[in-house]
């Protein structure tokens, strides 16, 4: 008889090729172990990224956060799902929390910057996030800056690097 871990492992294998089967495996995992936060996370991620089932993904990601409030990817993904649902105001606190938990994830800054742009935040606010994403190597953020403000990646990187160097000098 298969247990929750067997279904979860099967979901991971199917995750690469058979998305509906992976969702079914993750669902069976959750049925057998309702506190399996990783199954909710994997199912929620598949639901929004591949299957475009945003409401269902939101429910899964809410459950991950309920079970594991320190799970940075859950906040990041929930923020992205909210953006896909045009809930930009509601996405910002998720990106903020994801940043608190994992300040080295470029996707947080990229998505928060994009959300702020959609909400018509001041250019400086948007640039701050997108330029941080560039520092982590995001070419998408550089493209967004060009698109949004006709800016280029090199000048953005130079401004941030100069700011970081100035901070280091002041702290020394």
Secondary structure, 3 states (H helix, E strand, C coil): CCCHHHHHHHHHHHCCCCHHHHHHHHHHHHHHCCCCHHHHHHHHHHHHHCCCCHHHHHHHHHHHHHHCCCCHHHHHHHHHHHHHCCCHHHHHHHHHHHHHHCCCCHHHHHHHHHHHHHCCCCHHHHHHHHHHHHHCCCHHHHHHHHHHHCCCHHHHHHHHHHHHHHHHHHHC
